Amino acid sequence: MGIKLNKWDVVEHIKSEEDMNLYLEACFEEDPGDGSLIRAALGDIARAQGMAQLARDTGLSREGLYKALSPEGNPEFSTVVKVIHALGLKLRAVHA
């Protein structure tokens, strides 16, 4: 008799603004320097909030957002800023 496992998806656990903020902050802290975790976090948050609505809010296509925020994506900084703004987040720098 085998064990049945379910695929874990962070999107199911992003239920509030605080969840979104804490998740993104953690990804900023742990990112290896190539933006991969930040891009993944923005993609996860976008899926949790609704990619179609985010596309309308940013003026970008839904398909373009999926592509830009995918593991293979390489979004322009302007796209990242549009996504962050549309999600109601602020990007700010603090001294490390």
Phi and psi in degrees as GROMACS dihedral restraints (atoms count N, CA, C in turn):
[ dihedral_restraints ]
;  ai    aj    ak    al  type     phi  dphi    fc
    3     4     5     6     1   -90.8    20    10
    4     5     6     7     1   163.3    20    10
    6     7     8     9     1   -91.3    20    10
    7     8     9    10     1   131.4    20    10
    9    10    11    12     1   -92.5    20    10
   10    11    12    13     1   123.7    20    10
   12    13    14    15     1  -112.4    20    10
   13    14    15    16     1   145.0    20    10
   15    16    17    18     1  -105.0    20    10
   16    17    18    19     1   144.4    20    10
   18    19    20    21     1   -70.7    20    10
   19    20    21    22     1   130.5    20    10
   21    22    23    24     1   -86.5    20    10
   22    23    24    25     1   133.0    20    10
   24    25    26    27     1  -132.0    20    10
   25    26    27    28     1   118.9    20    10
   27    28    29    30     1   -58.2    20    10
   28    29    30    31     1   -27.7    20    10
   30    31    32    33     1   -56.5    20    10
   31    32    33    34     1   -34.3    20    10
   33    34    35    36     1   -67.8    20    10
   34    35    36    37     1   -14.3    20    10
   36    37    38    39     1  -109.7    20    10
   37    38    39    40     1    -0.1    20    10
   39    40    41    42     1   -95.0    20    10
   40    41    42    43     1    92.5    20    10
   42    43    44    45     1  -112.4    20    10
   43    44    45    46     1   -14.1    20    10
   45    46    47    48     1  -139.8    20    10
   46    47    48    49     1   169.5    20    10
   48    49    50    51     1   -61.9    20    10
   49    50    51    52     1   -37.0    20    10
   51    52    53    54     1   -64.2    20    10
   52    53    54    55     1   -42.7    20    10
   54    55    56    57     1   -57.6    20    10
   55    56    57    58     1   -45.7    20    10
   57    58    59    60     1   -61.9    20    10
   58    59    60    61     1   -47.4    20    10
   60    61    62    63     1   -63.0    20    10
   61    62    63    64     1   -47.2    20    10
   63    64    65    66     1   -64.7    20    10
   64    65    66    67     1   -39.9    20    10
   66    67    68    69     1   -64.1    20    10
   67    68    69    70     1   -47.0    20    10
   69    70    71    72     1   -65.9    20    10
   70    71    72    73     1   -40.9    20    10
   72    73    74    75     1   -60.1    20    10
   73    74    75    76     1   -43.2    20    10
   75    76    77    78     1   -62.8    20    10
   76    77    78    79     1   -39.5    20    10
   78    79    80    81     1   -69.1    20    10
   79    80    81    82     1   -35.7    20    10
   81    82    83    84     1   -61.7    20    10
   82    83    84    85     1   -42.3    20    10
   84    85    86    87     1   -65.8    20    10
   85    86    87    88     1   -38.8    20    10
   87    88    89    90     1   -95.9    20    10
   88    89    90    91     1    -6.7    20    10
   90    91    92    93     1   -58.5    20    10
   91    92    93    94     1   134.6    20    10
   93    94    95    96     1   -74.6    20    10
   94    95    96    97     1     2.1    20    10
   96    97    98    99     1   108.7    20    10
   97    98    99   100     1    -4.4    20    10
   99   100   101   102     1  -106.5    20    10
  100   101   102   103     1     2.3    20    10
  102   103   104   105     1    80.9    20    10
  103   104   105   106     1     1.1    20    10
  105   106   107   108     1   -63.6    20    10
  106   107   108   109     1   -41.1    20    10
  108   109   110   111     1   -72.5    20    10
  109   110   111   112     1   -35.2    20    10
  111   112   113   114     1   -66.4    20    10
  112   113   114   115     1   -45.4    20    10
  114   115   116   117     1   -61.1    20    10
  115   116   117   118     1   -43.8    20    10
  117   118   119   120     1   -63.6    20    10
  118   119   120   121     1   -42.4    20    10
  120   121   122   123     1   -63.2    20    10
  121   122   123   124     1   -43.4    20    10
  123   124   125   126     1   -62.7    20    10
  124   125   126   127     1   -38.9    20    10
  126   127   128   129     1   -64.3    20    10
  127   128   129   130     1   -42.5    20    10
  129   130   131   132     1   -63.9    20    10
  130   131   132   133     1   -45.4    20    10
  132   133   134   135     1   -64.6    20    10
  133   134   135   136     1   -40.5    20    10
  135   136   137   138     1   -61.1    20    10
  136   137   138   139     1   -42.8    20    10
  138   139   140   141     1   -65.3    20    10
  139   140   141   142     1   -38.8    20    10
  141   142   143   144     1   -65.8    20    10
  142   143   144   145     1   -35.9    20    10
  144   145   146   147     1   -84.3    20    10
  145   146   147   148     1   -23.5    20    10
  147   148   149   150     1   113.2    20    10
  148   149   150   151     1   107.2    20    10
  150   151   152   153     1   -65.2    20    10
  151   152   153   154     1   -36.1    20    10
  153   154   155   156     1   -64.2    20    10
  154   155   156   157     1   -43.8    20    10
  156   157   158   159     1   -66.4    20    10
  157   158   159   160     1   -39.8    20    10
  159   160   161   162     1   -62.7    20    10
  160   161   162   163     1   -39.1    20    10
  162   163   164   165     1   -60.9    20    10
  163   164   165   166     1   -44.1    20    10
  165   166   167   168     1   -63.5    20    10
  166   167   168   169     1   -42.6    20    10
  168   169   170   171     1   -68.1    20    10
  169   170   171   172     1   -30.3    20    10
  171   172   173   174     1   -93.7    20    10
  172   173   174   175     1   -18.5    20    10
  174   175   176   177     1    79.0    20    10
  175   176   177   178     1    12.6    20    10
  177   178   179   180     1  -104.1    20    10
  178   179   180   181     1   160.1    20    10
  180   181   182   183     1   -76.5    20    10
  181   182   183   184     1   150.1    20    10
  183   184   185   186     1   -60.1    20    10
  184   185   186   187     1   -43.5    20    10
  186   187   188   189     1   -63.5    20    10
  187   188   189   190     1   -40.1    20    10
  189   190   191   192     1   -63.6    20    10
  190   191   192   193     1   -38.0    20    10
  192   193   194   195     1   -66.9    20    10
  193   194   195   196     1   -44.9    20    10
  195   196   197   198     1   -57.2    20    10
  196   197   198   199     1   -43.8    20    10
  198   199   200   201     1   -66.8    20    10
  199   200   201   202     1   -46.9    20    10
  201   202   203   204     1   -63.9    20    10
  202   203   204   205     1   -35.8    20    10
  204   205   206   207     1   -97.2    20    10
  205   206   207   208     1     8.2    20    10
  207   208   209   210     1   -78.4    20    10
  208   209   210   211     1   166.2    20    10
  210   211   212   213     1   -58.0    20    10
  211   212   213   214     1   -28.4    20    10
  213   214   215   216     1   -91.3    20    10
  214   215   216   217     1    -5.3    20    10
  216   217   218   219     1   -70.1    20    10
  217   218   219   220     1   158.3    20    10
  219   220   221   222     1  -144.0    20    10
  220   221   222   223     1    72.0    20    10
  222   223   224   225     1   -68.1    20    10
  223   224   225   226     1   148.0    20    10
  225   226   227   228     1   -68.2    20    10
  226   227   228   229     1   155.5    20    10
  228   229   230   231     1   -60.6    20    10
  229   230   231   232     1   -34.8    20    10
  231   232   233   234     1   -62.4    20    10
  232   233   234   235     1   -34.8    20    10
  234   235   236   237     1   -66.8    20    10
  235   236   237   238     1   -44.4    20    10
  237   238   239   240     1   -59.6    20    10
  238   239   240   241     1   -44.5    20    10
  240   241   242   243     1   -64.5    20    10
  241   242   243   244     1   -42.5    20    10
  243   244   245   246     1   -60.8    20    10
  244   245   246   247     1   -43.2    20    10
  246   247   248   249     1   -64.9    20    10
  247   248   249   250     1   -47.0    20    10
  249   250   251   252     1   -59.9    20    10
  250   251   252   253     1   -45.2    20    10
  252   253   254   255     1   -64.1    20    10
  253   254   255   256     1   -45.1    20    10
  255   256   257   258     1   -64.5    20    10
  256   257   258   259     1   -27.8    20    10
  258   259   260   261     1   -81.3    20    10
  259   260   261   262     1    -2.1    20    10
  261   262   263   264     1    79.8    20    10
  262   263   264   265     1    22.3    20    10
  264   265   266   267     1  -104.2    20    10
  265   266   267   268     1   163.3    20    10
  267   268   269   270     1  -120.8    20    10
  268   269   270   271     1   141.4    20    10
  270   271   272   273     1  -103.7    20    10
  271   272   273   274     1   121.5    20    10
  273   274   275   276     1  -140.3    20    10
  274   275   276   277     1   154.8    20    10
  276   277   278   279     1  -103.8    20    10
  277   278   279   280     1   140.1    20    10
  279   280   281   282     1  -130.0    20    10
  280   281   282   283     1   150.2    20    10
  282   283   284   285     1   -67.0    20    10
  283   284   285   286     1   130.8    20    10
